[in-house]
Amino acid sequence: MNLELSDEQSAVRDLARAFTEREVAPYAADWDRAESVDRAIVKKLGSVGFLGLTVPEEYGGSGGDHLSYVLVTEELGRGDSAVRGIVSVSLGLVAKTIAAWGSEEQKHAWLPRLCSGEALGCFGLTEPGTGSDAAALTTRARREGDAYVISGSKMFITNGTWADVVLLFARTNEEPGHRGISAFLVPTDTPGLTRREIHGKLGLRGQATAELALDGVRVPASAMLGPEGKGFSVAMSALAKGRMSVAAGCVGIAQAALDAAVSYAAQREQFGKPIAHHQLVQELIADISVDVDAARLLTWRVADLIDRGQPFATESSTAKLFASEAAVRAASNASQVHGGYGYIDEYPAGKLLRDARVMTLYEGTSQIQKLLIGRARTGVSAF
């Protein structure tokens, strides 16, 4: 792998950095306090092409490779991971999955709108009673003539109250486990679908996270994404790439923690000199720096494997596991550098720590990633 960015990749990173500094970072603290990102950011993300990265231009995407996507995701994560999540879900989990599994009709119907920011997508897999054990989901889709009628509920759905379409997973037959699951593209204005935003979250407070309730939601058979009974494969393929996106966002959080710790240590004086002169403060900063570099390299490796058409699922789990745990360590160390000021939201360290904590939970907990990695290395299933 060549670690030197191409001119095009450098330009994409510079664009993402400038966009984040202008449109995201100045408002992140206010959005966090208000528990709501300004929805105008969606169209802005679309206008610069960030919602269409890696999607073919013929479907309204902006093309590009997966490393460019990682670079953008990292920069957005550095500014505000609540905004990063908008892109990771609508593009990373929904649009990319439609591009990979959708019919031509589905691609032309949804991708141009998703890539432009005219529409937003959400990923309807997790349920109130099924998180890590996604194959045990209970939402049902019953065939009635040329339609399916869906009933059930979904929980912790990013973009849930903003989305125009749900990539929804439901059980279409009585086969046990993953064999009975199918995927559907469900417009959120379909009668019977209601949404409730979840407030009071520890982190990612500005992100629109919701509970979805489906009561007799009728969609045409053409709304099914991929073959019937292959929904679990659709979900897992989406999450394998999605974990790379989460890892990149975690690199951004860790980088922001490093930037904040270095800046504060340079200007805060104790014992007659800036605390950057004290060796134990330098140790905290060194630990953050090593975590940033290691997480970044693991994440870039995943993007490189995808772009070369190589297997990447285990490497994606590895990057997600390490980067999410590293982001928590980095933010915690940055808070320690700030001392008491790290505990108030005038400074960014506290928000970074709160945002980092959820990264070890969603799109597969750290424990699930360890099981996946262990199974890949030993050939022995832990499930």
Disulfide bonds with the S-S distance in Angstrom:
none
